[in-house]
Amino acid sequence: MVEMQKPTPSDLCWNAKFPPEQEWIERTVHVAVGNIWRHAHHFAHAQLGDDSMVPEIMEIAIDGTVSRLETGSPQSHEDVAVLLERLFLQEVRRRRNANNRLVYLGSDQELPNGSAQTPHAPIDSAIDLDRILHDIPPDVRIALLLRYSRSRWSEVAAVLGTTEAAIRLRCKRALDRIRQKMEGEIHEI
């Protein structure tokens, strides 16, 4: 089995379309990519938990850098490296934010009546529930799950070793935060 080599910084510049009359752009972009390559891997790993997307994100940043440099006069290697790094960091942050948005798969409005559930529906539901309850304290999360699995407030309070009034109030506050978060997601769309 042949193992694929990871792309080098120079490999990523092959896809860019450099204007023929501005050779300086190609030279400075090659140097800039080499200068920020190691930092790009560290940043992507820190922000996304994985650095496998670095070549793709770097290509997007290179294209953006080239298109911005085409309209201007020659710039130093340092200035181009700063521009390239800024565009790379913006793309990483955009992907991180896109990954953090709540996803609601298989809602009633999405599925036609009488359609069969996919075998992945329980997994998707569990992932969605985990994202929704992500910021909720563990004991309140347990209380919400118990309560909405048809347990009585008295039973929930007994399991958690607290009073009915206290756990009801904490659950109400948690649900209010979830509603606000979901309304914010809807308004962004």
C-alpha positions as protocol buffer text, in pm:
chain_id: "A"
residue {
  index: 1
  type: MET
  ca { x: 0 y: 0 z: 0 }
}
residue {
  index: 2
  type: VAL
  ca { x: 135 y: 340 z: -98 }
}
residue {
  index: 3
  type: GLU
  ca { x: 114 y: 606 z: 172 }
}
residue {
  index: 4
  type: MET
  ca { x: 29 y: 956 z: 56 }
}
residue {
  index: 5
  type: GLN
  ca { x: 269 y: 1229 z: 152 }
}
residue {
  index: 6
  type: LYS
  ca { x: 139 y: 1535 z: 331 }
}
residue {
  index: 7
  type: PRO
  ca { x: 148 y: 1843 z: 108 }
}
residue {
  index: 8
  type: THR
  ca { x: 435 y: 2082 z: 157 }
}
residue {
  index: 9
  type: PRO
  ca { x: 377 y: 2456 z: 164 }
}
residue {
  index: 10
  type: SER
  ca { x: 502 y: 2482 z: -195 }
}
residue {
  index: 11
  type: ASP
  ca { x: 251 y: 2220 z: -310 }
}
residue {
  index: 12
  type: LEU
  ca { x: -37 y: 2436 z: -193 }
}
residue {
  index: 13
  type: CYS
  ca { x: 65 y: 2724 z: -417 }
}
residue {
  index: 14
  type: TRP
  ca { x: 32 y: 2515 z: -736 }
}
residue {
  index: 15
  type: ASN
  ca { x: -344 y: 2558 z: -743 }
}
residue {
  index: 16
  type: ALA
  ca { x: -331 y: 2936 z: -722 }
}
residue {
  index: 17
  type: LYS
  ca { x: -357 y: 3133 z: -1044 }
}
residue {
  index: 18
  type: PHE
  ca { x: -88 y: 3398 z: -1030 }
}
residue {
  index: 19
  type: PRO
  ca { x: -114 y: 3689 z: -1276 }
}
residue {
  index: 20
  type: PRO
  ca { x: 164 y: 3655 z: -1537 }
}
residue {
  index: 21
  type: GLU
  ca { x: 267 y: 4021 z: -1522 }
}
residue {
  index: 22
  type: GLN
  ca { x: 312 y: 4019 z: -1142 }
}
residue {
  index: 23
  type: GLU
  ca { x: 572 y: 3749 z: -1066 }
}
residue {
  index: 24
  type: TRP
  ca { x: 647 y: 3909 z: -729 }
}
residue {
  index: 25
  type: ILE
  ca { x: 313 y: 3781 z: -597 }
}
residue {
  index: 26
  type: GLU
  ca { x: 409 y: 3418 z: -653 }
}
residue {
  index: 27
  type: ARG
  ca { x: 750 y: 3461 z: -487 }
}
residue {
  index: 28
  type: THR
  ca { x: 616 y: 3645 z: -183 }
}
residue {
  index: 29
  type: VAL
  ca { x: 323 y: 3407 z: -135 }
}
residue {
  index: 30
  type: HIS
  ca { x: 558 y: 3105 z: -144 }
}
residue {
  index: 31
  type: VAL
  ca { x: 775 y: 3265 z: 125 }
}
residue {
  index: 32
  type: ALA
  ca { x: 470 y: 3367 z: 331 }
}
residue {
  index: 33
  type: VAL
  ca { x: 323 y: 3015 z: 324 }
}
residue {
  index: 34
  type: GLY
  ca { x: 655 y: 2872 z: 438 }
}
residue {
  index: 35
  type: ASN
  ca { x: 673 y: 3126 z: 722 }
}
residue {
  index: 36
  type: ILE
  ca { x: 328 y: 3055 z: 867 }
}
residue {
  index: 37
  type: TRP
  ca { x: 296 y: 2683 z: 785 }
}
residue {
  index: 38
  type: ARG
  ca { x: 394 y: 2551 z: 1130 }
}
residue {
  index: 39
  type: HIS
  ca { x: 183 y: 2811 z: 1313 }
}
residue {
  index: 40
  type: ALA
  ca { x: -113 y: 2728 z: 1087 }
}
residue {
  index: 41
  type: HIS
  ca { x: -104 y: 2363 z: 1195 }
}
residue {
  index: 42
  type: HIS
  ca { x: -88 y: 2454 z: 1563 }
}
residue {
  index: 43
  type: PHE
  ca { x: -371 y: 2707 z: 1536 }
}
residue {
  index: 44
  type: ALA
  ca { x: -598 y: 2475 z: 1337 }
}
residue {
  index: 45
  type: HIS
  ca { x: -538 y: 2193 z: 1584 }
}
residue {
  index: 46
  type: ALA
  ca { x: -613 y: 2423 z: 1879 }
}
residue {
  index: 47
  type: GLN
  ca { x: -930 y: 2569 z: 1724 }
}
residue {
  index: 48
  type: LEU
  ca { x: -1072 y: 2269 z: 1536 }
}
residue {
  index: 49
  type: GLY
  ca { x: -921 y: 1981 z: 1732 }
}
residue {
  index: 50
  type: ASP
  ca { x: -767 y: 1852 z: 1409 }
}
residue {
  index: 51
  type: ASP
  ca { x: -512 y: 1985 z: 1163 }
}
residue {
  index: 52
  type: SER
  ca { x: -615 y: 1768 z: 867 }
}
residue {
  index: 53
  type: MET
  ca { x: -801 y: 2059 z: 708 }
}
residue {
  index: 54
  type: VAL
  ca { x: -494 y: 2285 z: 702 }
}
residue {
  index: 55
  type: PRO
  ca { x: -409 y: 2227 z: 332 }
}
residue {
  index: 56
  type: GLU
  ca { x: -764 y: 2306 z: 220 }
}
residue {
  index: 57
  type: ILE
  ca { x: -791 y: 2612 z: 444 }
}
residue {
  index: 58
  type: MET
  ca { x: -446 y: 2731 z: 336 }
}
residue {
  index: 59
  type: GLU
  ca { x: -548 y: 2707 z: -30 }
}
residue {
  index: 60
  type: ILE
  ca { x: -849 y: 2928 z: 43 }
}
residue {
  index: 61
  type: ALA
  ca { x: -624 y: 3178 z: 223 }
}
residue {
  index: 62
  type: ILE
  ca { x: -372 y: 3171 z: -66 }
}
residue {
  index: 63
  type: ASP
  ca { x: -647 y: 3244 z: -320 }
}
residue {
  index: 64
  type: GLY
  ca { x: -772 y: 3534 z: -107 }
}
residue {
  index: 65
  type: THR
  ca { x: -421 y: 3671 z: -65 }
}
residue {
  index: 66
  type: VAL
  ca { x: -346 y: 3652 z: -438 }
}
residue {
  index: 67
  type: SER
  ca { x: -672 y: 3826 z: -531 }
}
residue {
  index: 68
  type: ARG
  ca { x: -599 y: 4109 z: -284 }
}
residue {
  index: 69
  type: LEU
  ca { x: -240 y: 4148 z: -402 }
}
residue {
  index: 70
  type: GLU
  ca { x: -335 y: 4162 z: -772 }
}
residue {
  index: 71
  type: THR
  ca { x: -483 y: 4506 z: -733 }
}
residue {
  index: 72
  type: GLY
  ca { x: -196 y: 4661 z: -539 }
}
residue {
  index: 73
  type: SER
  ca { x: 170 y: 4741 z: -567 }
}
residue {
  index: 74
  type: PRO
  ca { x: 448 y: 4500 z: -459 }
}
residue {
  index: 75
  type: GLN
  ca { x: 462 y: 4434 z: -85 }
}
residue {
  index: 76
  type: SER
  ca { x: 726 y: 4292 z: 145 }
}
residue {
  index: 77
  type: HIS
  ca { x: 739 y: 3924 z: 247 }
}
residue {
  index: 78
  type: GLU
  ca { x: 637 y: 4023 z: 600 }
}
residue {
  index: 79
  type: ASP
  ca { x: 329 y: 4215 z: 486 }
}
residue {
  index: 80
  type: VAL
  ca { x: 216 y: 3928 z: 264 }
}
residue {
  index: 81
  type: ALA
  ca { x: 273 y: 3680 z: 550 }
}
residue {
  index: 82
  type: VAL
  ca { x: 56 y: 3895 z: 779 }
}
residue {
  index: 83
  type: LEU
  ca { x: -222 y: 3911 z: 517 }
}
residue {
  index: 84
  type: LEU
  ca { x: -204 y: 3537 z: 448 }
}
residue {
  index: 85
  type: GLU
  ca { x: -206 y: 3452 z: 819 }
}
residue {
  index: 86
  type: ARG
  ca { x: -504 y: 3681 z: 883 }
}
residue {
  index: 87
  type: LEU
  ca { x: -704 y: 3519 z: 602 }
}
residue {
  index: 88
  type: PHE
  ca { x: -608 y: 3171 z: 725 }
}
residue {
  index: 89
  type: LEU
  ca { x: -711 y: 3250 z: 1084 }
}
residue {
  index: 90
  type: GLN
  ca { x: -1042 y: 3398 z: 965 }
}
residue {
  index: 91
  type: GLU
  ca { x: -1125 y: 3080 z: 771 }
}
residue {
  index: 92
  type: VAL
  ca { x: -1036 y: 2859 z: 1069 }
}
residue {
  index: 93
  type: ARG
  ca { x: -1258 y: 3067 z: 1298 }
}
residue {
  index: 94
  type: ARG
  ca { x: -1540 y: 3060 z: 1042 }
}
residue {
  index: 95
  type: ARG
  ca { x: -1524 y: 2680 z: 1031 }
}
residue {
  index: 96
  type: ARG
  ca { x: -1506 y: 2655 z: 1410 }
}
residue {
  index: 97
  type: ASN
  ca { x: -1813 y: 2874 z: 1446 }
}
residue {
  index: 98
  type: ALA
  ca { x: -1998 y: 2676 z: 1180 }
}
residue {
  index: 99
  type: ASN
  ca { x: -1921 y: 2355 z: 1370 }
}
residue {
  index: 100
  type: ASN
  ca { x: -2050 y: 2501 z: 1697 }
}
residue {
  index: 101
  type: ARG
  ca { x: -2393 y: 2594 z: 1562 }
}
residue {
  index: 102
  type: LEU
  ca { x: -2685 y: 2381 z: 1672 }
}
residue {
  index: 103
  type: VAL
  ca { x: -2804 y: 2133 z: 1413 }
}
residue {
  index: 104
  type: TYR
  ca { x: -3155 y: 1994 z: 1427 }
}
residue {
  index: 105
  type: LEU
  ca { x: -3173 y: 1684 z: 1213 }
}
residue {
  index: 106
  type: GLY
  ca { x: -3494 y: 1499 z: 1138 }
}
residue {
  index: 107
  type: SER
  ca { x: -3745 y: 1755 z: 1266 }
}
residue {
  index: 108
  type: ASP
  ca { x: -4115 y: 1700 z: 1201 }
}
residue {
  index: 109
  type: GLN
  ca { x: -4122 y: 1977 z: 938 }
}
residue {
  index: 110
  type: GLU
  ca { x: -3831 y: 1819 z: 752 }
}
residue {
  index: 111
  type: LEU
  ca { x: -3971 y: 1466 z: 726 }
}
residue {
  index: 112
  type: PRO
  ca { x: -4269 y: 1393 z: 502 }
}
residue {
  index: 113
  type: ASN
  ca { x: -4566 y: 1219 z: 662 }
}
residue {
  index: 114
  type: GLY
  ca { x: -4535 y: 843 z: 680 }
}
residue {
  index: 115
  type: SER
  ca { x: -4165 y: 838 z: 597 }
}
residue {
  index: 116
  type: ALA
  ca { x: -3957 y: 566 z: 754 }
}
residue {
  index: 117
  type: GLN
  ca { x: -3695 y: 673 z: 1005 }
}
residue {
  index: 118
  type: THR
  ca { x: -3337 y: 633 z: 900 }
}
residue {
  index: 119
  type: PRO
  ca { x: -3119 y: 400 z: 1106 }
}
residue {
  index: 120
  type: HIS
  ca { x: -2914 y: 704 z: 1205 }
}
residue {
  index: 121
  type: ALA
  ca { x: -3206 y: 900 z: 1354 }
}
residue {
  index: 122
  type: PRO
  ca { x: -3141 y: 790 z: 1716 }
}
residue {
  index: 123
  type: ILE
  ca { x: -2774 y: 883 z: 1681 }
}
residue {
  index: 124
  type: ASP
  ca { x: -2860 y: 1221 z: 1527 }
}
residue {
  index: 125
  type: SER
  ca { x: -3111 y: 1285 z: 1806 }
}
residue {
  index: 126
  type: ALA
  ca { x: -2854 y: 1198 z: 2073 }
}
residue {
  index: 127
  type: ILE
  ca { x: -2599 y: 1432 z: 1914 }
}
residue {
  index: 128
  type: ASP
  ca { x: -2857 y: 1712 z: 1892 }
}
residue {
  index: 129
  type: LEU
  ca { x: -2961 y: 1661 z: 2254 }
}
residue {
  index: 130
  type: ASP
  ca { x: -2598 y: 1665 z: 2365 }
}
residue {
  index: 131
  type: ARG
  ca { x: -2541 y: 1995 z: 2180 }
}
residue {
  index: 132
  type: ILE
  ca { x: -2854 y: 2151 z: 2326 }
}
residue {
  index: 133
  type: LEU
  ca { x: -2768 y: 2047 z: 2683 }
}
residue {
  index: 134
  type: HIS
  ca { x: -2395 y: 2117 z: 2647 }
}
residue {
  index: 135
  type: ASP
  ca { x: -2384 y: 2424 z: 2876 }
}
residue {
  index: 136
  type: ILE
  ca { x: -2627 y: 2288 z: 3135 }
}
residue {
  index: 137
  type: PRO
  ca { x: -2483 y: 2172 z: 3469 }
}
residue {
  index: 138
  type: PRO
  ca { x: -2480 y: 1790 z: 3503 }
}
residue {
  index: 139
  type: ASP
  ca { x: -2734 y: 1768 z: 3785 }
}
residue {
  index: 140
  type: VAL
  ca { x: -2981 y: 1994 z: 3601 }
}
residue {
  index: 141
  type: ARG
  ca { x: -2924 y: 1790 z: 3282 }
}
residue {
  index: 142
  type: ILE
  ca { x: -3015 y: 1474 z: 3473 }
}
residue {
  index: 143
  type: ALA
  ca { x: -3320 y: 1645 z: 3621 }
}
residue {
  index: 144
  type: LEU
  ca { x: -3442 y: 1758 z: 3279 }
}
residue {
  index: 145
  type: LEU
  ca { x: -3394 y: 1413 z: 3130 }
}
residue {
  index: 146
  type: LEU
  ca { x: -3570 y: 1246 z: 3423 }
}
residue {
  index: 147
  type: ARG
  ca { x: -3858 y: 1493 z: 3423 }
}
residue {
  index: 148
  type: TYR
  ca { x: -3919 y: 1468 z: 3051 }
}
residue {
  index: 149
  type: SER
  ca { x: -3901 y: 1091 z: 3062 }
}
residue {
  index: 150
  type: ARG
  ca { x: -4223 y: 1113 z: 3265 }
}
residue {
  index: 151
  type: SER
  ca { x: -4076 y: 1115 z: 3616 }
}
residue {
  index: 152
  type: ARG
  ca { x: -4253 y: 1332 z: 3875 }
}
residue {
  index: 153
  type: TRP
  ca { x: -4083 y: 1634 z: 4030 }
}
residue {
  index: 154
  type: SER
  ca { x: -4083 y: 1459 z: 4366 }
}
residue {
  index: 155
  type: GLU
  ca { x: -3899 y: 1160 z: 4214 }
}
residue {
  index: 156
  type: VAL
  ca { x: -3645 y: 1387 z: 4043 }
}
residue {
  index: 157
  type: ALA
  ca { x: -3584 y: 1577 z: 4367 }
}
residue {
  index: 158
  type: ALA
  ca { x: -3535 y: 1250 z: 4557 }
}
residue {
  index: 159
  type: VAL
  ca { x: -3282 y: 1121 z: 4304 }
}
residue {
  index: 160
  type: LEU
  ca { x: -3082 y: 1444 z: 4322 }
}
residue {
  index: 161
  type: GLY
  ca { x: -3120 y: 1489 z: 4698 }
}
residue {
  index: 162
  type: THR
  ca { x: -3273 y: 1836 z: 4679 }
}
residue {
  index: 163
  type: THR
  ca { x: -3614 y: 1997 z: 4717 }
}
residue {
  index: 164
  type: GLU
  ca { x: -3881 y: 1998 z: 4451 }
}
residue {
  index: 165
  type: ALA
  ca { x: -3892 y: 2379 z: 4442 }
}
residue {
  index: 166
  type: ALA
  ca { x: -3513 y: 2412 z: 4399 }
}
residue {
  index: 167
  type: ILE
  ca { x: -3486 y: 2167 z: 4113 }
}
residue {
  index: 168
  type: ARG
  ca { x: -3793 y: 2309 z: 3939 }
}
residue {
  index: 169
  type: LEU
  ca { x: -3644 y: 2658 z: 3951 }
}
residue {
  index: 170
  type: ARG
  ca { x: -3305 y: 2540 z: 3820 }
}
residue {
  index: 171
  type: CYS
  ca { x: -3473 y: 2347 z: 3538 }
}
residue {
  index: 172
  type: LYS
  ca { x: -3688 y: 2647 z: 3446 }
}
residue {
  index: 173
  type: ARG
  ca { x: -3380 y: 2871 z: 3426 }
}
residue {
  index: 174
  type: ALA
  ca { x: -3195 y: 2613 z: 3213 }
}
residue {
  index: 175
  type: LEU
  ca { x: -3490 y: 2582 z: 2974 }
}
residue {
  index: 176
  type: ASP
  ca { x: -3509 y: 2961 z: 2944 }
}
residue {
  index: 177
  type: ARG
  ca { x: -3139 y: 2973 z: 2848 }
}
residue {
  index: 178
  type: ILE
  ca { x: -3194 y: 2696 z: 2591 }
}
residue {
  index: 179
  type: ARG
  ca { x: -3492 y: 2884 z: 2442 }
}
residue {
  index: 180
  type: GLN
  ca { x: -3290 y: 3206 z: 2416 }
}
residue {
  index: 181
  type: LYS
  ca { x: -3003 y: 3021 z: 2249 }
}
residue {
  index: 182
  type: MET
  ca { x: -3237 y: 2852 z: 2001 }
}
residue {
  index: 183
  type: GLU
  ca { x: -3415 y: 3179 z: 1921 }
}
residue {
  index: 184
  type: GLY
  ca { x: -3075 y: 3338 z: 1856 }
}
residue {
  index: 185
  type: GLU
  ca { x: -2989 y: 3056 z: 1613 }
}
residue {
  index: 186
  type: ILE
  ca { x: -3320 y: 3101 z: 1429 }
}
residue {
  index: 187
  type: HIS
  ca { x: -3269 y: 3477 z: 1394 }
}
residue {
  index: 188
  type: GLU
  ca { x: -2918 y: 3423 z: 1248 }
}
residue {
  index: 189
  type: ILE
  ca { x: -3060 y: 3218 z: 961 }
}
